Amino acid sequence: MNFAPLPSVDVAAVPSDGFVLDVREDNEWAAGHVEGALHIPMSDFVARFGELTESVDDGRRVHVMCRVGGRSAQVTQYLVQQGVDAVNIDGGMLAWDGSGRPIVTDSGDPAFVL
């Protein structure tokens, strides 16, 4: 079998208007997330796959995010197999926050990575 390397990008390579898919769980999302990201927890992902395909029916790239990159790597692999232009964000939310990229909460409380 020939396994292609998983497509991945550094947080700095994600455009400010890039489409981010956050696959962390609800409590992680509530603590802090990328503004404008689509949130579909990995545990619900296959059941809610249609929400993602509707959001990217224009063919734009999906930047997949979790806390450090493990869960998002699995989702990225699945998306690539489905023909979606998807890349894993190396280092996940920890790298995003650590690089000074903005994170927000829906509640208005100070955001942090759980």
NUVOVO-722875 format. One line per field, with one value per residue (C-alpha): residue number from 1; residue in three letters; x, y, z. Coordinates in nm, 2 decimals, always signed. Example, Ala and Ser with C-alpha at 12.3 -4.5 7.8 and 13.67 -1.06 7.14 Angstrom:
! NUVOVO-722875
nr = 1,2
rest = ALA,SER
x = +1.23,+1.37
y = -0.45,-0.11
z = +0.78,+0.71
This chain:
! NUVOVO-722875
nr = 1,2,3,4,5,6,7,8,9,10,11,12,13,14,15,16,17,18,19,20,21,22,23,24,25,26,27,28,29,30,31,32,33,34,35,36,37,38,39,40,41,42,43,44,45,46,47,48,49,50,51,52,53,54,55,56,57,58,59,60,61,62,63,64,65,66,67,68,69,70,71,72,73,74,75,76,77,78,79,80,81,82,83,84,85,86,87,88,89,90,91,92,93,94,95,96,97,98,99,100,101,102,103,104,105,106,107,108,109,110,111,112,113,114
rest = MET,ASN,PHE,ALA,PRO,LEU,PRO,SER,VAL,ASP,VAL,ALA,ALA,VAL,PRO,SER,ASP,GLY,PHE,VAL,LEU,ASP,VAL,ARG,GLU,ASP,ASN,GLU,TRP,ALA,ALA,GLY,HIS,VAL,GLU,GLY,ALA,LEU,HIS,ILE,PRO,MET,SER,ASP,PHE,VAL,ALA,ARG,PHE,GLY,GLU,LEU,THR,GLU,SER,VAL,ASP,ASP,GLY,ARG,ARG,VAL,HIS,VAL,MET,CYS,ARG,VAL,GLY,GLY,ARG,SER,ALA,GLN,VAL,THR,GLN,TYR,LEU,VAL,GLN,GLN,GLY,VAL,ASP,ALA,VAL,ASN,ILE,ASP,GLY,GLY,MET,LEU,ALA,TRP,ASP,GLY,SER,GLY,ARG,PRO,ILE,VAL,THR,ASP,SER,GLY,ASP,PRO,ALA,PHE,VAL,LEU
x = +0.00,+0.11,+0.03,+0.07,+0.20,-0.08,-0.11,-0.04,+0.04,+0.20,-0.04,+0.13,+0.03,-0.34,-0.48,-0.67,-0.98,-0.91,-1.18,-1.10,-1.28,-1.25,-1.30,-1.25,-1.52,-1.78,-1.60,-1.28,-1.46,-1.63,-1.30,-1.16,-1.17,-1.07,-1.33,-1.55,-1.44,-1.69,-1.72,-1.80,-1.66,-1.47,-1.72,-2.00,-1.81,-1.93,-2.30,-2.25,-2.03,-2.30,-2.26,-1.90,-1.96,-2.23,-1.98,-1.71,-1.91,-1.71,-1.41,-1.21,-0.95,-1.04,-0.78,-0.85,-0.78,-0.78,-0.58,-0.24,-0.30,-0.39,-0.76,-0.74,-0.49,-0.75,-1.03,-0.79,-0.71,-1.09,-1.16,-0.88,-1.02,-1.36,-1.19,-1.20,-0.91,-0.81,-0.49,-0.41,-0.29,+0.04,+0.03,-0.34,-0.49,-0.18,+0.04,-0.23,-0.25,+0.12,+0.19,-0.03,-0.31,-0.65,-0.89,-1.24,-1.53,-1.90,-1.96,-1.72,-1.51,-1.13,-1.04,-0.79,-0.69,-0.84
y = +0.00,+0.35,+0.60,+0.96,+1.19,+1.37,+1.73,+1.97,+2.34,+2.55,+2.79,+3.09,+2.94,+2.96,+3.27,+3.51,+3.44,+3.07,+2.81,+2.64,+2.32,+2.26,+1.90,+1.94,+1.86,+2.11,+2.21,+2.27,+2.49,+2.69,+2.77,+2.93,+2.89,+3.05,+3.32,+3.20,+2.84,+2.56,+2.34,+1.97,+1.75,+1.44,+1.22,+1.36,+1.40,+1.13,+1.20,+1.57,+1.55,+1.71,+2.04,+2.06,+1.97,+2.24,+2.49,+2.41,+2.33,+2.62,+2.39,+2.60,+2.44,+2.31,+2.38,+2.11,+2.20,+2.02,+2.08,+1.95,+1.78,+1.41,+1.41,+1.67,+1.44,+1.16,+1.39,+1.53,+1.18,+1.10,+1.43,+1.37,+1.02,+1.19,+1.42,+1.73,+1.97,+1.94,+2.01,+1.94,+2.24,+2.13,+2.18,+2.26,+2.52,+2.52,+2.63,+2.88,+3.04,+3.02,+3.20,+3.49,+3.42,+3.54,+3.31,+3.40,+3.27,+3.28,+3.40,+3.69,+3.54,+3.55,+3.27,+3.00,+2.66,+2.37
z = +0.00,-0.07,+0.20,+0.10,+0.38,+0.56,+0.43,+0.71,+0.76,+1.03,+1.21,+1.04,+0.70,+0.78,+0.60,+0.83,+0.62,+0.60,+0.67,+1.00,+1.12,+1.50,+1.59,+1.97,+2.22,+2.34,+2.66,+2.47,+2.22,+2.49,+2.66,+2.34,+1.96,+1.64,+1.54,+1.25,+1.28,+1.22,+1.52,+1.47,+1.75,+1.62,+1.81,+1.60,+1.28,+1.05,+1.15,+1.08,+0.77,+0.56,+0.76,+0.65,+0.28,+0.27,+0.41,+0.15,-0.16,-0.32,-0.30,-0.05,+0.16,+0.51,+0.79,+1.05,+1.42,+1.75,+2.07,+1.95,+1.62,+1.68,+1.64,+1.36,+1.17,+1.18,+1.05,+0.78,+0.66,+0.64,+0.45,+0.20,+0.13,+0.06,-0.19,+0.03,+0.01,+0.38,+0.57,+0.94,+1.15,+1.31,+1.68,+1.69,+1.93,+2.15,+1.86,+1.74,+2.08,+2.14,+1.82,+1.92,+1.68,+1.83,+2.00,+2.13,+2.34,+2.26,+2.62,+2.61,+2.89,+2.85,+2.60,+2.68,+2.54,+2.75
